[in-house]
Amino acid sequence: MHTVLLVLGGIAAAIVFSLLLAYSLRRQNLHTQIETLRKAAHRARSPWAKENREWETLGKAVENIPDDLRPPSQDA
């Protein structure tokens, strides 16, 4: 019974999401629609690209901290 409700809830959520996406896209001009879909496709191919770039930036900033200012490692 719970599985049926879960599946029906998932289907309902997918339908609502699709309808909201269609409504949102209909309100925009063609250029904005294409740009929105392009960004979504790029994000789908690499969902964590932005976060990875931010982690790399943080890693580079941490490399420049002098050893005497670093806290002792908790890994050991």
PyMOL commands that set and color helices and strands:
alter all, ss='L'
color gray80, all
select helices_A, chain A and resi 2-26+30-45+49-63+67-69
alter helices_A, ss='H'
color red, helices_A
deselect
rebuild
show_as cartoon
